[in-house]
Amino acid sequence: MKIADSVQDAPVNEIKLMLGELPFDGASVLELGCGKAEKTRQLAETGRPKEIVALEVDDIQHRRNLQISDLPNAQFRHGGAEAIPAADNSFDIVLMFKSLHHVPMEHMDAALSEIARVLKPGGLAWISEPVFAGDLNEVFRLFHDEKMVREAAFAAICKAVDAGSLSLEKQLFFNTRSFFENFDQFDQRMIQVTHSNHQLTPELYQRVKEKFESYLTPEGATFLTPQRVDLLRALHGSHQADAKIPGDVLRGRDASSSCHCVS
């Protein structure tokens, strides 16, 4: 397994990529860290899953999600990945969009164990994480450096695979596109969030603004952000000891059971 790939492709819509990769038809789906439920909505509106349970640990955002009334196949619940309020073998698919690194580091192993627990035998986990690289990261790290927590999230995934509770199906490496009309929009979407308490001094705020505006054009600021998806399969019982890890990494790159970082 690799934490990053130095060769990135043109921008990819992760939802479209995911819809092509995962067997959603009639599936029971759990989304961990659903945030504003934007991806929950996109998936629900395809009509493919039988049900979606969307968890959010942030109290403020969860209360907002409970006001959503036009997604009859989606349920919004309060909870974190390290203590999933669901029975064993409940879901065909678990989704985590850039949220594993937000789990407290001391609970990341528990989160992976919980994912394995609630997945049905053979079920799939789509865990996407941002790679610590790119221009947007250079702005974001000025006030919220996530290098350590992103590495810890990757290490937790490796540990779960090595332990045999989850097996690696493939890794996908790609870019996603982030667009901001101006700094005010960046401020609202990246700094003034409810799930984190970013308290910037006036001096740091000005540095962040200046860094952001160095990428700003008359049309706005567009960033290509490198991403990684670890697609994992749940293993249960006696099958764990005999687990094999396929080597079908995107673009033919080999996957191995050993984990290392590539910059």
N, C-alpha and C positions, 0 to 999 in steps of 0.2 A: 504494500500500500504506500501511496505517496501523498504528502500533505499538499503538494502543489505541482503544477506542470508549467515549465517555462514557456511552452508554445501554446498560445491561446488562439482560438478561432474568432470569426466575426461574431457579432452579438447574437445571442440566442434567447428566445422567450422560454423561460424555464417551465411555465405551465404547459405550453405546447409540447415541449420536450417530454415532460412527465406524462402527459396524456398518451403519448405514443409509446412510452416505456412500460407503464403499469396497467394491470388488468382490472380496471375500475368497474366494469359492467357487473352490476348486482353486488358490489363489494360493500362491506362494512369498513368505514374509514375513520381513523382517529388522527386529528391534527393537533400537534402539541405546540403551544405558543402561537395561537392564531392571530394575535395582534388585532388589527382593525377588521379582520375577517375578509379581507379583500380576496385572498386566494381561496378561502372557504366558499365565497360567492361564485368565483369563476368555476370552481369544480362542481358545486351544487347545480349551477345552471346548465351544465352539460347533460344532466339527467342520467348520468351513468351509474354513480354509486347508489346503493340501496339506502344508505344512511351515512351521515357524517357527524361525528362527535368532535366538537372544536373546543379545546381547553385553552384558557388564558389565565395566567397567574396574577396579572396586574388587576387590582380591584376596580380601578377607574375604567379601564378599557372593557373589562368583563361586564360591568353594569351597562355600558354603552351597547355591547354586543347583544345583551338580553332584550334590547329594544328592537332588534331585527325581527320582523314578522313575516317576511315574504320568502323565506327559505324553509319550506315545510319538511324537507329531509335533513335539515341541520339542527343539531342540538348544541347549545352553548353551556359549558360547564366551567366552574372555577377550579383550578388546580394546576400543579406543576408536574413536570416530567418525572421528578424523583419519587412521586407518590401518586400514581395515576388512579383516579377513582373509577376503576372498572375491574371486572372479573377476569380471571385467567382465560386465555384463548378466545378473546372477544372480537378481535379485528383481523381482517384480511390484509389491511395496509395501514401503516403508520407514517405520517408525514411530519417532518421538522424542517421548516424553512428558516435557515439562518438563526436558529434559536438555541441550539445545544450549547453554544459558547456563552449564552446568557444564564444557563443553569450554574449556580454556585459550584466552584471547582470541586469542593468536597462532596458534592452530590452527583457529579457527572456519571460515576460508575453505577450508582443506584438508578439513574435515569436510563442507562442502557439496559440494565437488568429488568427494569420495569417494561421497557419496550419489548424485550424478549418474552416477558411473562404474558403480556396482554395480546400478543400476536398469536394467531392460530398456527399450528404446525405448517411450515412452508410459507407463511405469510411474509410480506415484504416491508422493509423500512426504507423510506427515501429521506436521507439526511443530507441536506444541502448546507454548506458552510462557506462564508466568504474567505477567499485567500488573502493573506496579509500582503497586498501589493496593489499597485495602481494609483492613479492621481487622486481619486476620491479618498482613498485610504490616507494619503499624505495630508489631506485636510482634516479628516476625522481624528487621526492619531494625535493631533495637536491638543485636543481636549479629552480624548478617550482612546487611549492606546490599548488595543485588544490583542496584541501579539501573544501575550502569555495565556489568555483564556482560550484563544483559538487553537494554540498548540495543545493545551490541556484537553480540549474537546476532541481533537484528533487522537491524542493518546488514549482517551477513554474508549473511543471506537476500536482502536487497535487492540486494547486489552480485552474488550468483549469478543472480538473475532478470535484472538488467541485462546481465550477461555472456552470457545466452542459453543456459546449460547446463541451467537449470530455468525453467519458465514458471509463472506464477501461475494456478491454476485458480479459487480463491476464498479469501476470508478469513472465518473464523467467529469471532464474539465472543459469549461466554456466561459465566455464573457456574457454579462448582462448589461443592459444600457440603463443608466440613471440620468434623468434630465431635470434641471432646475431652471426656472425662468429667471431667478435672481437670488440674491443672498437671503432675502426675507423668506423665500420658500425653503431654502436650505435650513434656515434657522428653525422654522416650524416643524419640518419633517425630521431633522437630525439632532437638534439641540433641545427644543421644547417638547420632549417626549414624556409620556407618563410612566413608562417602565424604568426609566433611569433618572437620577437627579443630577443633571449636569449643571454645576454651579461655576460659571466662568467669571473670573475677575474682568473688569473693564479692559485691562491691558491684553489679557488672553483673548477675549472676545474680538478685539480689534485685530489681533494677529490672525485669528481664524478667518475673519472677514477678508483681510488682505490676501491671504492664501487662496481662499475660494475665488475671489475676484480676479486673481491672476489667470484663471481658466475661463473667465467669463467673456463671451462674445456678444455682439448685438442681438443674436438669436437666443442667448441663454448659455448655460453650461451643460455640456454632455460628457458623461464619464463612462468608460468601459471598465466594468468591475469584474475581475476574475473570480470564478466560483468553482467549487468542487462538490460533487454529489457522491456519497458513499451509499450504494444500493446494497442493502443487507437482507439476508433471508433468515427467518427464525428456525432454529433447530430445537427439538425437544427429546427428552428421554435418551434411550440407548443410541439414537442416531447421532448424537453430538460427538461421540468419540471417533466416528468414522467420517466426519465431515470433510469434504474436499472443497477447495476454494477455486472456482473457475478463473480462467485468465483472459476474460473477454473485456478488457478495459477499452474504453472508447478510443478509436483510431488505432487499435491493435496493440496498444501498450500493455505489457504484462503486469498482472497483479500477483503479489506474493503475500504469504502470511506474515512476513516480517514488515515492520513499519519503519519508515525513515522519511526525513524531510528533504525535499528538493526545492531549491530557491529558483 
